[in-house]
Amino acid sequence: FDSGQLKGFRVPGSRFRRIPRDILYKFMKENSIPTDALESGKRKALVVDDDEELVELIRDVLEADGRFEVRVANNGFDAGMMVKEYHPDIIVLDLNLPGLDGYGVLSHLRSRPATADIPVVVLTARGDEENEVRVFEHGADDFLSKPFRARALSARLAAVLGRRRGRQQPT
């Protein structure tokens, strides 16, 4: 860091330094430093839903699972901001959101190279066939109807992440 080989910043008024995860990861790979500690961490999940009670249930389920760190956005605009700053590994998205709805959020994510590959699991009370087909046409990775089974949610998120990770590896 001090020699300039590793980019980051100093915390003002402190001796501490902060290095963005992606820069650290790239540096470690380039210098043959094992990345196991970085790769074995929890997966970052962003839950986008305006139902506070449901959000707390989802947060409790995913955190109890032990594989996920959870952040929350309550509307489509906040979801966009959280994606930029949090860089989630997966998103749980409701369709009924104030302002920009779930379809708009999904379209926005899929239209940008930086976010096009973030897996999205739609979780909605609109569980009819028309909405199910429509979310897949907009690029969703999975679809769950409310009410849902809690353990099934975390299992499906892990399965979607596993499929995504498998697609990114060379064949």
C-alpha positions as CSV (number, residue, x, y, z in Angstrom):
1,F,0.0,0.0,0.0
2,D,2.7,2.5,1.0
3,S,4.8,1.8,-2.1
4,G,1.7,2.3,-4.4
5,Q,1.4,-1.3,-5.6
6,L,-1.9,-1.7,-3.9
7,K,-4.5,1.0,-4.4
8,G,-6.8,2.2,-1.6
9,F,-7.1,5.1,0.7
10,R,-6.2,6.2,4.2
11,V,-9.0,6.8,6.8
12,P,-8.8,10.5,7.6
13,G,-7.4,11.1,11.1
14,S,-6.4,7.5,11.5
15,R,-3.5,5.1,10.8
16,F,-6.0,2.7,9.1
17,R,-6.2,2.0,5.4
18,R,-9.1,0.8,3.3
19,I,-8.6,-1.3,0.2
20,P,-11.6,-2.1,-2.0
21,R,-12.3,-5.9,-2.1
22,D,-12.0,-6.2,-5.9
23,I,-8.7,-4.4,-6.0
24,L,-7.4,-6.6,-3.1
25,Y,-8.6,-9.7,-4.8
26,K,-6.9,-8.8,-8.1
27,F,-3.7,-7.9,-6.3
28,M,-3.7,-11.2,-4.5
29,K,-4.3,-13.2,-7.7
30,E,-1.5,-11.3,-9.6
31,N,1.0,-12.0,-6.8
32,S,0.0,-15.6,-6.2
33,I,-1.3,-14.9,-2.8
34,P,-4.0,-17.4,-1.7
35,T,-7.5,-16.0,-1.9
36,D,-9.3,-18.7,0.1
37,A,-10.1,-16.3,3.0
38,L,-11.8,-13.9,0.6
39,E,-13.6,-16.5,-1.3
40,S,-15.0,-18.4,1.7
41,G,-16.8,-15.3,3.1
42,K,-20.6,-14.9,3.3
43,R,-22.5,-14.0,0.1
44,K,-24.0,-10.6,0.0
45,A,-27.7,-10.6,-0.5
46,L,-29.8,-7.5,-1.2
47,V,-33.5,-7.8,-0.3
48,V,-35.8,-5.3,-2.1
49,D,-39.3,-5.2,-0.6
50,D,-41.4,-2.6,1.1
51,D,-43.1,-5.0,3.5
52,E,-41.0,-4.4,6.7
53,E,-42.2,-7.5,8.5
54,L,-41.5,-9.7,5.5
55,V,-38.1,-8.1,5.1
56,E,-37.2,-8.9,8.8
57,L,-38.3,-12.5,8.3
58,I,-36.2,-12.9,5.2
59,R,-33.2,-11.2,6.9
60,D,-33.6,-13.6,9.9
61,V,-33.9,-16.7,7.7
62,L,-30.8,-15.8,5.5
63,E,-28.6,-14.7,8.4
64,A,-29.6,-17.8,10.4
65,D,-28.6,-19.9,7.4
66,G,-25.0,-18.6,7.9
67,R,-24.1,-18.2,4.2
68,F,-25.5,-14.7,3.8
69,E,-24.9,-11.2,4.8
70,V,-28.1,-9.2,4.2
71,R,-28.9,-5.6,3.3
72,V,-32.3,-4.1,2.5
73,A,-33.8,-1.6,0.2
74,N,-37.5,-0.6,0.4
75,N,-38.1,0.8,-3.1
76,G,-36.7,0.6,-6.6
77,F,-34.6,3.8,-6.3
78,D,-32.9,2.7,-3.1
79,A,-32.3,-0.7,-4.7
80,G,-30.3,1.0,-7.5
81,M,-28.3,3.0,-4.9
82,M,-27.6,-0.1,-2.8
83,V,-26.5,-2.1,-5.8
84,K,-23.9,0.6,-6.6
85,E,-22.5,0.8,-3.1
86,Y,-23.0,-2.8,-1.7
87,H,-22.2,-4.8,-4.8
88,P,-24.6,-7.7,-3.9
89,D,-23.9,-11.3,-5.0
90,I,-27.6,-11.9,-5.3
91,I,-30.9,-9.9,-5.1
92,V,-34.3,-11.0,-3.7
93,L,-36.7,-8.7,-5.5
94,D,-40.4,-8.0,-4.9
95,L,-42.5,-6.8,-7.9
96,N,-44.8,-4.5,-6.0
97,L,-42.6,-1.6,-5.0
98,P,-43.4,2.1,-4.6
99,G,-42.1,4.2,-7.5
100,L,-40.0,2.0,-9.8
101,D,-41.5,-1.5,-9.6
102,G,-39.7,-4.8,-9.7
103,Y,-39.9,-5.1,-13.5
104,G,-38.3,-1.7,-13.8
105,V,-35.5,-2.6,-11.4
106,L,-34.9,-5.9,-13.2
107,S,-34.8,-4.1,-16.6
108,H,-32.4,-1.5,-15.2
109,L,-30.1,-4.2,-13.8
110,R,-30.0,-6.2,-17.0
111,S,-29.4,-3.2,-19.2
112,R,-26.0,-2.3,-17.6
113,P,-22.9,-4.3,-18.0
114,A,-21.8,-3.8,-14.4
115,T,-25.0,-5.3,-13.0
116,A,-26.3,-7.5,-15.8
117,D,-24.9,-10.7,-14.2
118,I,-26.1,-10.2,-10.7
119,P,-28.5,-13.1,-10.0
120,V,-32.1,-12.0,-9.2
121,V,-34.7,-14.1,-7.4
122,V,-38.2,-12.6,-7.7
123,L,-40.3,-13.1,-4.6
124,T,-43.9,-11.9,-5.1
125,A,-47.5,-12.2,-4.1
126,R,-48.3,-12.0,-7.9
127,G,-47.7,-15.7,-8.3
128,D,-49.8,-16.2,-11.5
129,E,-48.4,-17.7,-14.6
130,E,-48.4,-14.4,-16.5
131,N,-46.1,-12.7,-14.0
132,E,-43.9,-15.8,-13.7
133,V,-43.3,-15.8,-17.4
134,R,-42.8,-12.1,-17.5
135,V,-40.1,-12.0,-14.8
136,F,-38.1,-14.6,-16.7
137,E,-38.5,-12.6,-19.9
138,H,-37.0,-9.6,-18.0
139,G,-34.0,-11.7,-17.0
140,A,-34.9,-13.1,-13.5
141,D,-33.0,-16.2,-12.4
142,D,-35.7,-17.7,-10.2
143,F,-39.3,-17.1,-9.1
144,L,-41.0,-17.7,-5.8
145,S,-44.6,-16.9,-4.8
146,K,-45.6,-15.5,-1.4
147,P,-46.2,-17.1,0.9
148,F,-43.0,-19.1,0.7
149,R,-41.2,-21.7,2.8
150,A,-38.3,-20.0,4.6
151,R,-35.7,-22.8,4.3
152,A,-36.6,-23.2,0.6
153,L,-35.7,-19.5,0.0
154,S,-32.2,-19.8,1.3
155,A,-31.7,-23.1,-0.5
156,R,-32.9,-21.6,-3.8
157,L,-30.6,-18.6,-3.4
158,A,-27.6,-20.9,-2.8
159,A,-28.6,-23.0,-5.9
160,V,-28.9,-19.9,-8.1
161,L,-25.5,-18.7,-6.9
162,G,-24.0,-22.2,-7.5
163,R,-25.4,-22.2,-11.1
164,R,-24.0,-18.7,-11.7
165,R,-20.6,-19.7,-10.4
166,G,-20.6,-22.8,-12.6
167,R,-21.4,-20.7,-15.7
168,Q,-18.5,-18.4,-15.1
169,Q,-15.9,-21.2,-15.0
170,P,-14.3,-22.2,-18.2
171,T,-15.4,-25.5,-19.7
